[in-house]
C-alpha cells in the first residue's frame, strides 16, 4: 500500500509535513528518501513547524543527529555519511524514545530500522514540483496515511 501527494513548491511540501506532524506520536519513525535537493530537509522543517519547534532546522550532515524540542522532541538524523558502517550507534534508543525520529537516507541503515515505520520518498517532478510517496509499514502507519490523505 502506498499513497501519493504532489507538491508544487517548498511551501506546499512544508504544509503537508506540518499536517503529518499533527498525527505523530512519541516513538514514530519516518524514513526520508530522495535525491539531493529533493526536499528532505524542507519536509523536516515542516514537521518541526507542526511540532511547534521554533529553532531553525537544517540538515545534520556532519553531526548525524540533531535534537529539537517542541510539543515533543524531534530527532533529525542524516545517515548519508554512514554508508558501509556496521557500527552500532544506539539508534534504537531514539526509535523507541519519547519523540519523533526522522532519518534521511534511511536505506543506509536499514538493518537498524524498526520493522514498523513510515517511509517517504521525495522525487523531482516537472517544473519544480515534488512527488511525495508515502509507504507505510505496519497498521499504525497505514491508518496514519489514510487519515492525512483524506
Beta strands, then each sheet from edge to edge (+ up, - down):
strand 1: 3-7
strand 2: 29-34
strand 3: 65-68
strand 4: 74-78
strand 5: 100-104
strand 6: 117-124
strand 7: 130-137
sheet 1: 1+ 7- 6+ 2+ 5+ 4+ 3-
end
